[in-house]
Amino acid sequence: MDGAPVGRRVFLGLLGVGAAGILWGSNVQRWLERQVGPYLAKDGTGLSGLLPIGRFRIYSVTGSMPHRGHDEYRLQVAGLVDRPLALSYGDLRTMPPAGLSRDFQCVTGWRVFDVKWKGVRLADVLDRAGVQPSAKALRFRSFDGTYTESLTLKQARRDDVLVAYELEGENLSDAHGGPVRLYVAPMYGYKSIKWLERIEVTDEVVPGYWENRGYDVDAWVGRSNNRDDSTT
Amino acid sequence: MIPRFDRVERVAHWTTAALFGVLMLTGAVLYAGPFSAMFGRRELFRQVHVYAGILLPVPVLVALGGRWGSQLRRDVARINRWTRDDARWFRRRNRVRPGRLDTGKFNAGQKLNATFFAGAVVVMLATGLMLRWPSPFSNDLRTGATFVHDWFAFGIWVAVLGHIFFAIRDPIALGGMTRGGVTPYWARTERPAWYRELTGNTTERSATR
């Protein structure tokens, strides 16, 4: 057959591009997030949200996007506490705010660098309810009706565990788990339960949704789930 | 009718196309926020995506590997070789009716399309396996694999939509892949070099030049 084997060259070239992308893609990605990310954040159309730059992947385990308005929202704190609470969105907003800027690492591999969160420390919420001495752990429930999570009391009292209501300076959207979600900075994203509705103080750890499906209960970034990501 | 694609080629094409469709739709659900939110049920979509991805190269490999694949193997060899008329094809403004090009069984666009899909499937499969079973790989390699998988997916969407667009614009060529044959007129005017090869007519060349 006559003609140059251009097809083979194009094919091998594509494999080369793919291999180079695997080897150096993380650098390119970081560069894109720094250079292009800020512009995309200002794009009002939302179309740029489809580009794989500086973006969260929105995961939910149920069939629809949960929604709850600020006025109707309540955060229940119950179980082994002295004063069961039903905190309104306004209640949370009047508590002393806490901010964090940390990377967000998903157990499926993606990472968003330097994400700015604001909320109240979970420890402050617990103190307000008065945790009883027999308590060992927390069980969280989402108003999506299905998702649950857990933390030990010791983990929950860390300074970098927030009941969050702001992301990148804006109110948490429905997609990101608004109006209020948990943010567990040192752990994989699945611990940061979205659409937080209820915190139950318990005397033992009850594994959450993904933990019943094989994920580690103690989900430290880089030290669990057979992964060695650098810490957030 | 002039036979263009035999049964093996057509079955391989359409099973691969079906798998591509499943992968592109489940991939969109897994990837894009609005779709993820619309459908949820992440675990189900993830499993379908992973299994369809692993199956993706199977139809073509089976078709290529067996006794039955001689015509497909010959067509792969054709797609590999680029002539001077292929280079000219890219410079024409109307690529569907470029005229006066001594095109063989495949024009340059078809060659590029097929070659791109071959490379993209290998790259997507490799990076997909890295994303599904990440434990042997460092952080940076995983991020790199995600990066490659994402951007190649964009390229595949563009290529597939373009492929379908051009197929619909040329129903006779499309018939070659659905029913297996094309009209002699189409073969003689659109793929003159191939037509001469089939009919053994060597005087045609000067006429179409």
Chai-1 contact restraints between the chains, C-beta under 6 A:
chainA,res_idxA,chainB,res_idxB,connection_type,confidence,min_distance_angstrom,max_distance_angstrom,comment,restraint_id
A,M1,B,A77,contact,1.0,0.0,6.0,A-B,restraint_1
A,M1,B,R81,contact,1.0,0.0,6.0,A-B,restraint_2
A,G3,B,R81,contact,1.0,0.0,6.0,A-B,restraint_3
A,G3,B,W82,contact,1.0,0.0,6.0,A-B,restraint_4
A,G3,B,T83,contact,1.0,0.0,6.0,A-B,restraint_5
A,A4,B,W82,contact,1.0,0.0,6.0,A-B,restraint_6
A,P5,B,N80,contact,1.0,0.0,6.0,A-B,restraint_7
A,V6,B,W82,contact,1.0,0.0,6.0,A-B,restraint_8
A,G7,B,I79,contact,1.0,0.0,6.0,A-B,restraint_9
A,G7,B,N80,contact,1.0,0.0,6.0,A-B,restraint_10
A,G7,B,T115,contact,1.0,0.0,6.0,A-B,restraint_11
A,R8,B,N80,contact,1.0,0.0,6.0,A-B,restraint_12
A,V10,B,T115,contact,1.0,0.0,6.0,A-B,restraint_13
A,F11,B,T115,contact,1.0,0.0,6.0,A-B,restraint_14
A,F11,B,A118,contact,1.0,0.0,6.0,A-B,restraint_15
A,F11,B,G119,contact,1.0,0.0,6.0,A-B,restraint_16
A,L14,B,G119,contact,1.0,0.0,6.0,A-B,restraint_17
A,L15,B,G119,contact,1.0,0.0,6.0,A-B,restraint_18
A,L15,B,V122,contact,1.0,0.0,6.0,A-B,restraint_19
A,G18,B,V123,contact,1.0,0.0,6.0,A-B,restraint_20
A,G18,B,V148,contact,1.0,0.0,6.0,A-B,restraint_21
A,G21,B,G144,contact,1.0,0.0,6.0,A-B,restraint_22
A,G21,B,F147,contact,1.0,0.0,6.0,A-B,restraint_23
A,G21,B,V148,contact,1.0,0.0,6.0,A-B,restraint_24
A,I22,B,L141,contact,1.0,0.0,6.0,A-B,restraint_25
A,I22,B,G144,contact,1.0,0.0,6.0,A-B,restraint_26
A,I22,B,A145,contact,1.0,0.0,6.0,A-B,restraint_27
A,I22,B,V148,contact,1.0,0.0,6.0,A-B,restraint_28
A,G25,B,G144,contact,1.0,0.0,6.0,A-B,restraint_29
A,G25,B,F147,contact,1.0,0.0,6.0,A-B,restraint_30
A,G25,B,V148,contact,1.0,0.0,6.0,A-B,restraint_31
A,S26,B,D140,contact,1.0,0.0,6.0,A-B,restraint_32
A,S26,B,T143,contact,1.0,0.0,6.0,A-B,restraint_33
A,S26,B,G144,contact,1.0,0.0,6.0,A-B,restraint_34
A,Q29,B,T143,contact,1.0,0.0,6.0,A-B,restraint_35
A,Q29,B,F147,contact,1.0,0.0,6.0,A-B,restraint_36
A,L50,B,A32,contact,1.0,0.0,6.0,A-B,restraint_37
A,P52,B,D150,contact,1.0,0.0,6.0,A-B,restraint_38
A,I58,B,G33,contact,1.0,0.0,6.0,A-B,restraint_39
A,I58,B,S36,contact,1.0,0.0,6.0,A-B,restraint_40
A,I58,B,A37,contact,1.0,0.0,6.0,A-B,restraint_41
A,Y59,B,R42,contact,1.0,0.0,6.0,A-B,restraint_42
A,S60,B,G40,contact,1.0,0.0,6.0,A-B,restraint_43
A,T62,B,G40,contact,1.0,0.0,6.0,A-B,restraint_44
A,G63,B,G40,contact,1.0,0.0,6.0,A-B,restraint_45
A,M65,B,A37,contact,1.0,0.0,6.0,A-B,restraint_46
A,G109,B,L131,contact,1.0,0.0,6.0,A-B,restraint_47
A,G109,B,P134,contact,1.0,0.0,6.0,A-B,restraint_48
A,G109,B,R142,contact,1.0,0.0,6.0,A-B,restraint_49
A,G109,B,T146,contact,1.0,0.0,6.0,A-B,restraint_50
A,W110,B,T146,contact,1.0,0.0,6.0,A-B,restraint_51
A,A175,B,G33,contact,1.0,0.0,6.0,A-B,restraint_52
A,A175,B,A37,contact,1.0,0.0,6.0,A-B,restraint_53
A,N226,B,S135,contact,1.0,0.0,6.0,A-B,restraint_54
A,D229,B,N139,contact,1.0,0.0,6.0,A-B,restraint_55
A,S230,B,N139,contact,1.0,0.0,6.0,A-B,restraint_56
